[in-house]
Structure formats: structure tokens, C-alpha cells
Amino acid sequence: AAGKPVRVKLENAADTTKSVETEANTTVAGAWQTLTFNFANQAAGTAALDLATTYNKVSVFPNFGTSGANGGGGTWYFDDLTFVP
């Protein structure tokens, strides 16, 4: 579905207090799309990007913060993940 939030969290696997999170929203329904996550623009209430930290664990939360009837079901596919400095 379009307009669904997807949150990505990067963290240090050895020290989970070191993390940064950001979000992007889907824009199309039922089709592939490219989502870009800008970690310099962190999600509200989360830590800022710290370039001195080693981030070596990634978690993806499709439909983040949405529950109940609005949460919906379905299957999310991810392909060709690219990390650009």
C-alpha cells in the first residue's frame, strides 16, 4: 500500500545503545519502488548519526508504528540493498 512508513535502524551489535533510525514512506501500491533512507535526518526521538560509531547491524520495520486494522497484513520484499557513505 502507498503511504506506509518503513523504519530502518542501524546499530552497533556489541553496544546496542549506539544506534540511529530514520524513516521513509512507500509511494506506490503493489509494485517495486526505491526507498531512500537519510540517516543524517534521524527519526524523531532517536539518536543522531555518529560517524565515529561502527554500525554493523540493520533492522527494517515495515509499517512502523501502525497497528490494528490499519496495520494490515501482507508480504514485504527487499532486494538490492545499497549503503552509500
Secondary structure, 3 states (H helix, E strand, C coil): CCCCEEEEEEEECCEEEEEEEEEEECCCCCCCCCCCCCCCCCCCCCCCCCCCCCCCEEEEEECCCCCHHHCCCCCCCCCCCCCCC
